[in-house]
Amino acid sequence: MKSREQEYKEIFIAEALEYFDALNRHISTLEKEPESDETLAEIFRLLHNLKANSKAIGYLQISDVSHKLETAFSLIRNKELTFSEEVVKVLFDGIDLLGELIHNVDNPKYGEPDPVLLRNLDIIVENLSDSTIELTKVQKYNTSKNLALSELIYIQIRKLDHMMNLVGELMIDRDRVLSISRELNHDELKSVSSHLYRITEELQYSVMDARLVSIGTLFNKFPRIVRDVATAEGKQVNLELHGHDIQIDRNILQIMADSLLHLVRNAITHGLERPEEREAKGKKVTGQLKLAAQSDRENVLIRLQDDGRGIDLRQVKRSAVEKQLITADAAKGMADNEVLSLLFEPGFSTAKEITEFSGRGVGLDVVKNAIDSIGGRINVNSEKGKGTTFTLQLPSSIAVKGALLFEVAGIYFAIPLIHTDQVVAMDKDDLHEVGGVLIADMKGETVTVVYLNELLNAPEQEMNLGDKSRLNGQVQNIIIVSYNNRKLGLIVDKLYRQQDIVVKPLSKPLDQIDIYGGVTLLGTGKVCMVLDVPAITRYFIHRKQG
């Protein structure tokens, strides 16, 4: 059993990390608005609380540094110290040191804080910065670190994972009991199974709710990151943050942290122009970067928008042809959204220069792979000269997914709703055979359509994806799925319903088949294969090119 001292320590560290994030955010604001009494008061309050809490629990180094910073901000608030560029740098370094001390409270190998940094803080605190004593430069390193969320929550994540797995098993059995009660037509069993359904559903949402964290825990790290990257790049950037209170599964947020960091750095280094370049184009000298989160039914949307130079589609095509990702003939006929999808190919880059924050061989394919691993989607829209927007659509939970159930060749399948754009019924005559595939006009957009039975079951040497004669019936049920800026229509035999499913991994050797993302059990006892839309899309493109 955990000791009370250990519980107090975990509570202190969790709070201290929140204070650290808030201090970074507020000091970035103060740099832009040095006369803001409200921001100064909030920084002073946070440092005072951190000083008192750390002293009470025995972390004297944290208490000492907090005290020095508190004194410095007290001098600034009382107009006894000017919030100059030189002072700002020392205060930023001091807050970095606080974060370092908090992260290393249980690290016996940490050693002592940087003495040069402590000396600089003493000079500021003793108000000697205007004298002949010179502030010594401290080596900066924090911008190269990857972001990480704290593991310190009041319930360990692994316990919540275990609970979620048990709830998943319960949901499968619940649906089976409900189905049996209907088959037997027994009133008392129906009543009990109905009650079981309601309790299980409430339990499911309760466990999912316990795993949720505010997206602000990640967003609050970005004002400092943006400031440091922009300073290193010689650019001026204004960051807007929206949707701090949106809730998302903590595991999903952890997986997405580095991907979002990569996108933000990319936007500053490659997307936003230098001040002189922006001025020449008639833009505001300060580049605008907007990071926003919002709820979208059972999903969370995260948008990163910049008003930079945008993506040059012709340059993307040239680069893709040079890297032999596509042929020159194929490039000519590509739609804009297909060109943008090339950005996510492994090793693809149009960057002409290598900077501290990019150009290390890590491309957008890493971001796409991270999003694929949690069953999410990423889209990019760009207008040359006006800017680029990345939209991440993420599930709010990994374990339980909304899915669309259907049948192909007598076998039950499911597709996660996050990849499903729409479902349409279309006359066979509205499908056209072009270039060995079927295409259809969907609200003015040309979409490639494939008969799923042909793609999954026909022998490779006999497969003909553009042959309409292989379709059954006159009216075709088509599920439009979307992945990597591409849409694909999947013709299925029968459509059933939407349903929450618990996806279980396939056992060996079936787990080697990419097009299946897992398996679930329906209430009737039937096994249902869960299709992996990214893998299906890649397989179709491979078959079409083959």
Disulfide bonds with the S-S distance in Angstrom:
none
